[in-house]
Amino acid sequence: MIINQGNLAILKRAFHANFKQGFDGNTPLWNKIATLVPSTTSVNDYGWLGKIPGMREWIGDRQINNLKQHDYSIKNRPFESTIGVDRDDIDDDQYGIYAPMMQMLGQNASEHPDELVFALLAAGFTTACYDGQYFFDTDHPVLDKDGEVQDVSNMQAGSGNPWFLLDTRRPLKPLIYQERKKPEFVALDSADDPNVFTKKEFQYGVDSRCNVGFGFWQMAFGSKATLDATNFNAAIAAMGSQKADYGKPLPIMPNLLVCGVSNRAAAKTVVEVERNAAGADNINYKAVEVLVVPWLA
């Protein structure tokens, strides 16, 4: 190929089409457990997560709920991935070998939110959420009906690979995917660019700005115990008994069981088999949807 700006523009459009094919061909999983929050600044504050008021009978004047403020924010982070294309490969009409690489660039960009979201979910046992406790912890502070602080747990201890029960039917899901800039295909492909002059290389890549964080811990339960009917039932009972401050029940019921490939068979045994090994009805049959993701152990 004769290297001139016209041909380079054609090549850029072809590489962008390859990128888009890879990007659009991926089915994301992160949106099953995380809410997309658009961002227009470098940092988004989520102090309001401390308390969302419920409805009450209107007697007398309105009662103004001053939302409990916490120091919880999510700072956007920049991400990139770049492919270098040797000038000689273009000169020798060998640029076709880069088409699969551009598709992979697009697929990886589409999968990146999955990596971030599920990595954060797995790190919930050692990463703090809005109340200062680990997202999965045994001592989240909640006020009882008398205004006294009580410790509330949303986890099971153990030594196995983690699995999670989530209630994802609320406007705000258990996790947050904050997006400042969508993945954008970019190129440094002018024949007189410094990278071409010094490295004999045209560069094509993708960049984005985003980050992830935690929503309400009450809508999630994490376990490292054995995934069996006993522990599954205990986890559902714990989630169903969650209360807001001052003892008000929270209508939380999990609808999604998330696990890695190592727990796939156990998860399907617990909720997708109609009868157990003894032939008795499985009371947990299709109680929740099973989501097996490669981003978890």
URURBEL-V410075 format. One record per helix or strand. SS is the DSSP state (hx for helix, st for strand). FROM is the first residue (numbers start at 0). LEN is the number of residues. If there is no record, write none. Layout:
BEGIN
{{SS/FROM/LEN} {SS/FROM/LEN}}
END
This chain:
BEGIN
{{hx/4/20} {hx/29/3} {st/33/5} {st/42/3} {hx/46/4} {st/72/3} {st/76/10} {hx/86/5} {hx/94/31} {st/127/1} {st/133/1} {st/139/4} {st/148/4} {st/154/2} {st/162/4} {st/174/14} {hx/193/6} {st/200/14} {hx/216/3} {st/219/4} {hx/228/12} {st/242/1} {hx/244/3} {st/248/1} {st/255/4} {hx/260/11} {st/274/1} {st/280/1} {st/288/4}}
END
